């Protein structure tokens, strides 16, 4: 892999003050924690993506990471999927996210075709959507086989949505027992949670267990409904977690044209109001470690990597303006948000 340029260190207060009054209160007078800070490289490679710390994991992660949906979960799409994964690694992507639920195993299978040869080049994350210990361990066994690896870097509880999810996961015989056992047996290295819907559910999970990572849906429309930026993001920063952003273009619903971000348009939806650059730079201007985006083809992947290479943080004024532009399409851009 080529040498990556590190993002310059940013004052934590300046980097997070867009998150609202709670964020400002948490960060006043503080510096960015080691889990998120990035030191400048003396002679960065102009062709490489900037990197940030992936929480407490010790991994330096590129700003853009590959999500295992879109093309990579489609039936009879192995050739395109493998090309995307191969090209991502060639371009310096060093974090790949998938899940047992994506394509009912197809995403893991396609990624595994590359991992059997290039596993050492990337940090690999997958998920269990089963809420029980035994069911999750069965899914982990399947994930290891499909991904053709002996160890997962981050194993995550998938899509925490309701209070029932919390009660089941943390009950006797619940999925958390599987995560802890898998880590003790070195089948996985780190443990995480993911969610799209309600920040309170995710915050409760974080209060009950010291997870290493969080994958959260946060885009430019976020402040309009059940904001993750307001409280969940500052709490994740405070705990020095690996913070991975997702739903950046909201499956195309947030951006102005369906290209180059895929065939996600639906009848009855309004055209989006942001460019892909706007959408990506908004989330990267928050204190996330990286963002994951699923791609439909190599062209999309290359465009996202190019944008990540050229990234510079947006000002508070610029970010507020982008959020204002999402007002007419906020409901469709936050289709995944709902009360617990």
C-alpha positions as CSV (number, residue, x, y, z in Angstrom):
1,X,0.0,0.0,0.0
2,X,1.2,3.5,-0.7
3,X,2.1,5.8,2.2
4,X,-0.9,7.9,3.3
5,X,-0.9,11.5,4.4
6,X,-2.2,12.2,7.8
7,X,-4.7,14.9,8.4
8,X,-3.3,17.9,10.3
9,X,-4.2,18.0,14.0
10,X,-7.4,20.0,14.6
11,X,-8.4,21.7,17.8
12,X,-11.2,19.5,19.2
13,X,-13.4,22.4,20.1
14,X,-13.2,23.8,16.6
15,X,-13.8,20.4,15.0
16,X,-16.9,19.6,17.0
17,X,-18.6,22.8,17.8
18,X,-21.0,22.2,14.9
19,X,-22.6,19.5,17.0
20,X,-24.7,21.8,19.2
21,X,-24.6,23.2,22.7
22,X,-23.9,19.9,24.4
23,X,-20.9,19.2,22.1
24,X,-19.5,22.7,22.8
25,X,-19.9,22.1,26.6
26,X,-18.1,18.8,26.4
27,X,-15.2,20.1,24.4
28,X,-14.5,23.6,25.8
29,X,-10.9,24.0,26.5
30,X,-10.0,20.4,25.4
31,X,-7.8,19.1,22.7
32,X,-8.8,16.4,20.3
33,X,-8.3,12.9,22.0
34,X,-5.7,10.5,20.8
35,X,-8.3,8.3,19.3
36,X,-9.2,10.9,16.7
37,X,-6.2,13.2,16.4
38,X,-4.0,13.0,13.3
39,X,-0.5,14.2,13.1
40,X,0.9,15.7,9.8
41,X,3.3,13.6,7.8
42,X,6.5,15.5,6.9
43,X,6.3,14.6,3.2
44,X,2.8,13.3,2.4
45,X,2.2,11.3,-0.8
46,X,-0.2,13.5,-2.9
47,X,-1.7,10.4,-4.4
48,X,-2.7,8.9,-1.1
49,X,-5.8,9.5,1.0
50,X,-5.4,11.3,4.4
51,X,-5.8,9.0,7.4
52,X,-7.1,9.2,10.9
53,X,-6.9,7.0,14.0
54,X,-9.5,4.3,14.1
55,X,-10.4,4.9,17.8
56,X,-8.4,2.9,20.2
57,X,-7.6,0.1,17.7
58,X,-4.1,1.4,16.7
59,X,-5.1,1.3,13.0
60,X,-4.7,4.3,10.8
61,X,-7.7,4.4,8.5
62,X,-8.1,6.2,5.2
63,X,-10.9,8.8,5.1
64,X,-12.9,6.7,2.6
65,X,-13.7,3.1,3.3
66,X,-15.7,0.5,1.3
67,X,-19.2,-0.5,2.3
68,X,-20.3,-4.0,1.4
69,X,-23.7,-3.1,0.0
70,X,-24.7,-1.8,-3.5
71,X,-23.1,-4.0,-6.1
72,X,-21.3,-6.1,-3.5
73,X,-24.6,-7.6,-2.2
74,X,-26.3,-8.3,-5.5
75,X,-27.0,-11.8,-6.8
76,X,-24.9,-13.0,-9.8
77,X,-22.6,-10.1,-9.4
78,X,-19.3,-11.6,-8.4
79,X,-17.2,-10.3,-11.2
80,X,-18.2,-6.6,-10.6
81,X,-17.9,-7.0,-6.9
82,X,-14.5,-8.5,-6.9
83,X,-13.3,-5.8,-9.3
84,X,-14.5,-3.1,-6.9
85,X,-12.9,-4.7,-3.8
86,X,-9.6,-5.3,-5.7
87,X,-9.5,-1.7,-7.0
88,X,-10.4,-0.3,-3.6
89,X,-7.3,-2.0,-2.1
90,X,-5.2,-0.8,-5.0
91,X,-6.3,2.8,-4.2
92,X,-5.4,2.6,-0.6
93,X,-8.7,1.8,1.0
94,X,-7.8,-0.1,4.2
95,X,-11.2,-0.6,5.9
96,X,-14.0,-2.8,4.5
97,X,-17.4,-3.2,6.1
98,X,-19.9,-6.0,5.4
99,X,-22.5,-8.0,7.3
100,X,-24.0,-11.4,7.5
101,X,-27.4,-9.9,6.4
102,X,-26.0,-8.2,3.2
103,X,-27.3,-10.3,0.3
104,X,-27.8,-13.2,2.7
105,X,-24.1,-13.9,2.7
106,X,-23.3,-12.8,-0.9
107,X,-21.5,-9.7,0.2
108,X,-19.2,-11.7,2.5
109,X,-18.7,-14.3,-0.2
110,X,-17.6,-11.8,-2.8
111,X,-15.3,-10.0,-0.4
112,X,-13.9,-13.3,0.7
113,X,-12.7,-14.0,-2.9
114,X,-10.3,-11.1,-2.5
115,X,-9.5,-11.6,1.2
116,X,-8.1,-15.1,0.6
117,X,-5.3,-13.3,-1.2
118,X,-5.1,-9.8,0.3
119,X,-6.4,-10.1,3.8
120,X,-3.3,-8.4,5.3
121,X,-4.1,-5.2,3.4
122,X,-7.3,-4.2,5.2
123,X,-9.1,-3.8,8.5
124,X,-12.2,-6.1,8.1
125,X,-15.5,-5.5,9.8
126,X,-18.7,-7.6,9.7
127,X,-21.9,-7.9,11.8
128,X,-24.5,-10.1,13.5
129,X,-28.1,-9.3,13.3
130,X,-29.1,-12.2,15.5
131,X,-29.9,-11.1,19.1
132,X,-28.9,-14.4,20.8
133,X,-25.6,-15.9,21.8
134,X,-26.0,-19.1,19.9
135,X,-27.4,-17.6,16.8
136,X,-24.7,-15.0,16.6
137,X,-21.9,-17.5,17.1
138,X,-23.4,-19.5,14.2
139,X,-23.3,-16.4,12.1
140,X,-19.7,-15.7,13.1
141,X,-18.7,-19.2,12.0
142,X,-20.3,-18.6,8.6
143,X,-18.7,-15.1,8.3
144,X,-15.2,-16.5,8.9
145,X,-15.8,-19.2,6.2
146,X,-17.3,-16.8,3.7
147,X,-14.7,-14.1,4.2
148,X,-11.9,-16.8,4.1
149,X,-10.2,-15.5,7.2
150,X,-9.4,-16.8,10.7
151,X,-10.2,-13.5,12.4
152,X,-12.5,-10.5,12.1
153,X,-11.1,-7.1,13.1
154,X,-14.4,-5.6,14.3
155,X,-17.5,-7.7,14.9
156,X,-20.6,-5.5,15.4
157,X,-24.1,-5.8,16.7
158,X,-26.1,-4.9,13.6
159,X,-28.8,-2.2,13.3
160,X,-29.7,-1.5,17.0
161,X,-33.2,0.0,16.6
162,X,-35.5,-0.6,19.5
163,X,-35.5,-1.1,23.3
164,X,-36.4,-4.7,22.6
165,X,-33.1,-5.1,20.8
166,X,-31.2,-3.8,23.9
167,X,-33.1,-6.0,26.2
168,X,-32.5,-9.1,24.1
169,X,-28.8,-8.4,23.4
170,X,-27.9,-7.8,27.1
171,X,-30.1,-10.6,28.5
172,X,-28.7,-13.9,29.7
173,X,-28.0,-15.9,26.5
174,X,-28.0,-12.7,24.5
175,X,-25.8,-11.6,21.6
176,X,-23.3,-9.7,23.8
177,X,-22.2,-13.0,25.3
178,X,-21.2,-14.2,21.8
179,X,-19.2,-11.0,21.2
180,X,-17.3,-11.3,24.5
181,X,-16.7,-15.0,23.9
182,X,-15.5,-14.5,20.3
183,X,-13.0,-11.8,21.5
184,X,-11.7,-14.0,24.3
185,X,-11.2,-16.8,21.8
186,X,-9.4,-14.4,19.4
187,X,-11.9,-15.0,16.6
188,X,-12.5,-11.2,16.6
189,X,-10.3,-8.4,17.8
190,X,-12.7,-5.5,18.6
191,X,-16.4,-5.2,19.3
192,X,-18.9,-2.6,18.0
193,X,-22.4,-1.4,17.5
194,X,-24.3,0.0,14.5
195,X,-27.5,2.0,14.1
196,X,-29.5,4.2,11.9
197,X,-32.7,5.0,13.8
198,X,-32.6,6.4,17.3
199,X,-29.6,7.9,19.1
200,X,-31.0,7.0,22.6
201,X,-30.9,3.3,21.9
202,X,-27.3,3.4,20.8
203,X,-26.3,5.6,23.8
204,X,-27.9,3.1,26.2
205,X,-25.9,0.2,24.6
206,X,-22.8,2.3,25.1
207,X,-23.6,2.9,28.8
208,X,-24.0,-0.9,29.3
209,X,-20.8,-2.0,27.7
210,X,-17.5,-0.4,26.6
211,X,-17.7,-1.0,22.8
212,X,-14.7,-0.2,20.7
213,X,-16.5,1.2,17.7
214,X,-19.7,2.7,16.4
215,X,-21.1,2.7,12.9
216,X,-23.6,5.5,12.7
217,X,-25.9,7.0,10.0
218,X,-25.0,10.7,9.9
219,X,-25.4,13.0,6.9
220,X,-26.1,16.6,6.1
221,X,-29.8,16.2,6.9
222,X,-29.1,14.8,10.4
223,X,-30.1,17.9,12.5
224,X,-33.7,17.7,11.1
225,X,-34.7,14.5,12.9
226,X,-33.5,12.5,15.9
227,X,-30.0,14.0,15.4
228,X,-27.0,11.7,16.0
229,X,-24.7,14.7,16.0
230,X,-26.3,16.4,18.9
231,X,-25.5,13.8,21.7
232,X,-24.4,10.5,20.3
233,X,-21.4,11.8,18.3
234,X,-20.0,13.8,21.3
235,X,-20.4,10.8,23.6
236,X,-18.6,8.5,21.1
237,X,-15.8,11.1,20.9
238,X,-15.6,11.3,24.6
239,X,-15.2,7.6,24.9
240,X,-12.5,7.5,22.1
241,X,-14.4,5.0,20.0
242,X,-13.7,4.3,16.4
243,X,-16.5,6.3,14.7
244,X,-17.5,5.2,11.2
245,X,-20.0,7.3,9.3
246,X,-22.6,5.8,6.9
247,X,-25.6,6.8,4.8
248,X,-23.6,9.7,3.4
249,X,-25.6,10.1,0.1
250,X,-28.6,8.3,1.7
251,X,-28.7,5.8,-1.1
252,X,-28.9,8.6,-3.6
253,X,-31.8,10.4,-2.0
254,X,-29.6,13.3,-0.8
255,X,-27.7,14.0,-4.0
256,X,-28.7,15.9,-7.1
257,X,-28.3,13.2,-9.7
258,X,-28.3,9.4,-9.6
259,X,-24.8,9.3,-11.1
260,X,-22.2,8.6,-10.0
261,X,-23.8,7.2,-6.8
262,X,-26.0,4.5,-8.2
263,X,-29.5,3.4,-9.1
264,X,-31.2,4.2,-5.8
265,X,-33.9,6.5,-7.2
266,X,-37.5,5.6,-6.4
267,X,-40.7,6.8,-7.9
268,X,-42.2,9.7,-6.0
269,X,-38.9,10.9,-4.5
270,X,-37.8,14.4,-5.0
271,X,-34.4,15.1,-6.6
272,X,-31.6,15.6,-4.0
273,X,-30.1,19.0,-3.3
274,X,-26.4,18.3,-2.7
275,X,-23.5,17.2,-4.8
276,X,-21.7,14.0,-3.8
277,X,-18.8,16.3,-2.8
278,X,-21.0,18.3,-0.5
279,X,-22.5,15.2,1.1
280,X,-19.1,13.5,1.7
281,X,-17.3,16.6,2.9
282,X,-20.1,17.4,5.4
283,X,-19.7,14.1,7.2
284,X,-15.9,14.1,7.0
285,X,-15.9,17.6,8.6
286,X,-17.4,15.9,11.7
287,X,-15.1,14.0,14.1
288,X,-15.5,10.6,12.4
289,X,-12.6,8.2,11.8
290,X,-13.8,7.3,8.3
291,X,-16.9,6.9,6.2
292,X,-18.2,3.8,4.4
293,X,-20.1,4.0,1.1
294,X,-21.2,1.1,-1.1
295,X,-20.4,1.5,-4.8
296,X,-22.1,0.1,-7.9
297,X,-19.0,0.2,-10.1
298,X,-15.3,1.0,-10.1
299,X,-16.1,4.5,-11.5
300,X,-18.0,5.4,-8.4
301,X,-15.3,4.0,-6.2
302,X,-12.6,6.0,-8.0
303,X,-14.6,9.2,-7.7
304,X,-15.1,8.8,-4.0
305,X,-11.4,8.1,-3.4
306,X,-10.5,11.2,-5.5
307,X,-12.8,13.4,-3.3
308,X,-11.4,11.9,-0.1
309,X,-7.8,12.7,-1.3
310,X,-8.8,16.3,-2.0
311,X,-10.8,16.8,1.3
312,X,-10.5,19.9,3.4
313,X,-12.8,20.5,6.3
314,X,-15.8,22.7,5.9
315,X,-16.5,25.8,8.1
316,X,-19.4,26.0,10.5
317,X,-21.1,28.4,8.1
318,X,-20.7,26.0,5.1
319,X,-22.0,23.1,7.1
320,X,-25.1,25.0,8.3
321,X,-25.8,26.0,4.7
322,X,-25.7,22.5,3.5
323,X,-28.1,21.4,6.2
324,X,-30.5,24.2,5.3
325,X,-30.4,23.0,1.7
326,X,-31.5,19.5,2.8
327,X,-34.7,20.9,4.4
328,X,-37.1,20.2,1.5
329,X,-35.9,16.5,1.3
330,X,-35.2,15.8,4.9
331,X,-37.7,13.1,5.3
332,X,-36.4,11.1,2.3
333,X,-32.8,11.7,3.3
334,X,-33.5,10.4,6.8
335,X,-35.8,7.5,5.7
336,X,-34.0,5.3,8.3
337,X,-34.8,7.5,11.3
338,X,-37.6,6.5,13.6
339,X,-38.4,6.5,17.3
340,X,-37.6,3.4,19.3
